[in-house]
């Protein structure tokens, strides 16, 4: 799975910060949730517009951008 297919940087959406396409969920929010120990299921429950694959691409993006 290629993160570029799921993450967007649009100055008109979320001030151009990395977010999941079709949502207003920042990649950083997903990463913060994971860092706090939330499970995938908890994240998906709190952000119903996300799919499990979105969590994976957020991790992939963060690994590439570090």
N, C-alpha and C positions, 0 to 999 in steps of 0.2 A: 504494500500500500504506500502510495506516494503522498506525503503530507501536503504537497503543492496543490493537490486536487481538492483538499478539504479546508485549507487555511487561506484566508484572504487578508489583504492590507488595503483597505479602501479609505481614503481621507474623509469620505462622506459617512462612513460607518465606523463607530467606535474610535473616532479620531485617528484612524489609520493604524491602530494597533492590531497586532495579530489576533484574529478571531476566527471562529468556525464559520464557514460559509453558510449563509442562510439563517444565521442566528446573530445575536449580539452578545455572545458569550466569549469573553477573552480567553485566549490560550492560558494566560497567566492565572486566571481563576481556576481552571482545571488543575493546573500544576499546584496551586496553593492548596486546593482541596486534597490532593494526593499527599502533599507534604504534611498536612494535618492528620493524615491517617484515615481519611474517608475511603470507603470501598467504592469500586466502580458502581455498584448498585445504589449506594447512597448518593453519589454524584448524579446519576441518571434520574433518581427520584427528585432531587432538588433542582435539576435543570432538564425538564422534560423534552426540550427541543434537541437535546444531544442524543447521540447513539454511542454504543460501546466503541465503535471504530474511531470516534472523535477523540476519545481518551487516549487511544493508542497513537494517533497522529500528533496529538499535543506532546506526548512523550518523545516521539520521534523528532519533532521540530526542536524541542528543547535540547536534545542530545546533539543535534547538528549546530545549533546556535550558541553553544557554550564556549 
